[in-house]
Amino acid sequence: MKLLQKLPAIIICSAMAFSFSGCKTVDDSVPAYAEASVMSDGEAAEDITETSVSETSAATTTTTAETKPPEPEYATVSFAVTGDNLIHSSIYDQAGRRAGNEGYDFSYAYENIADIIKAADIAVINQETLICNGEFAPSSYPLFNSPPELGEHMIDIGFDVFTIANNHTLDKGTDGLSACLDFWDSHPEAVVCGAYRDKEDESHIRIKEEQGVKFSFLSYTESLNGLSLPADSPLVIGRTDDIDLICEQIRSAKEISDVCVVALHWGVENSDIISDYQRNTAKALVDAGADIIIGNHPHVLRGIEEIEREDGSSALCAYSMGNFISAQSVGQNLIGGILNFDVTVCIENAPEDDTGPIIRNIELIPVITHYDGNYQNVRLYPLDEYPRELADSHGVRRMSQFGYDYIFDVLERNIDKKYFDPEEYYEISD
């Protein structure tokens, strides 16, 4: 299977595509600086050594050891970012059957992509459906709730960060959201952002440190499907309607982290058009300090681009990662992806011209949600493991256009070739 080759955690700068001078790995100890005395022609006589035999003076010669500045140290962290984990009843029903109706076993649905997620240092997903800690029965559209076993399985296969600000955050009211926060509180190994107990909780920006690099995570949603928090509720949900506040929170996040990641649940569903509003918003957030923007909500893949700042640095923006998994009935909703990339940061002794994190090796791995007739056997495949015969027999074909060639039409229309090269996949299928 075609995967990004993960860079070592700590890299030698001279081997990087961009050039720096005098770099060392984090594992090297800081060199000891030689101490030396320096003598000039006019120094005092006691620094002169006399010989008693010849009564002639011979000045001892000392050499000057130049002290070099400490060498910069760099770390590289690999990312895997994906879209909406949208759990319809057919997905949790099959998980129940596979567990013998004693709990839920979601492994079948995700087993083909688990290794891609585990390979990343940090993996991020939008958990589209609530996980109400077993206090509500599992439910599907339009008011979702998923079993606790789902969240536990996502952690088991390697997801580290869960964004939960989306249009379904209030599907079970404030009681449901509080129960969902209880579930995530029982899993402190997961970083969860986008909904908070109260304003004080929101002010504690979520941080994950990896290889000496601190990453901050923020999450916001454009819609709550017409629902809203009661006026007397202390709960907080990140919203996109106050860009000034988001920029302020980004600046606060950058004060305590090296890299700021922002998840935005935005845009028009089932449309792959990126609006001027989205491009302008993304630029404003990048100028405020956002380094990575992860878009979700439209249920379809949208464009990926690198947005430059005035200082020459750039940020990565994926306008929509589409669905990770779902049982929707529109062909394009079943084409999602995992975005892999590396983030390199100077963690010690930054040079004066350092402009912050560098994001490289950006590549989209297309991921297909497949199901048989009547939404049976829902499971994921990376495109390079998804044969033409399976695509052309997809259960969605009785409701929507779909097929192997259709997949490539969608990808080539929306994803720049530098992030997804269709020729490499065509070679696999031939």
Secondary structure, 3 states (H helix, E strand, C coil): CCCCCCCCCCCCHHHCCCCCCCCECCCCCCCCCCCCCCCCCCCCHHHCEECCCCCCEECCCCCCCCCCCCCCEEEEEEEEEEEEECCCHHHHHHHHHHCCCCCCCCHHHHCCCHHHHHHCCEEEEECCCCCCCCCCCCECCCCCECCHHHHHHHHHCCCCEEECCCCCCCCCHHHHHHHHHHHHHCCCCCEEECEECCHHHHHCCEEEEECCEEEEEEEEECCCCCCCCCCCCCCEECECCCHHHHHHHHHHHHHCCCEEEEEEECCCCCCCCCCHHHHHHHHHHHHHCCCEEEEECCCCECCEEEEECCCCCEEEEECCECEEECCCCCHHHHEEEEEEEEEEEEEECCCCCCCCCEEEEEEEEEEEEECCHHHCCCEEEEHHHCCHHHHCCCHHHHCCCCCHHHHHHHHHHHCCCCCCCHHHHHHHHC
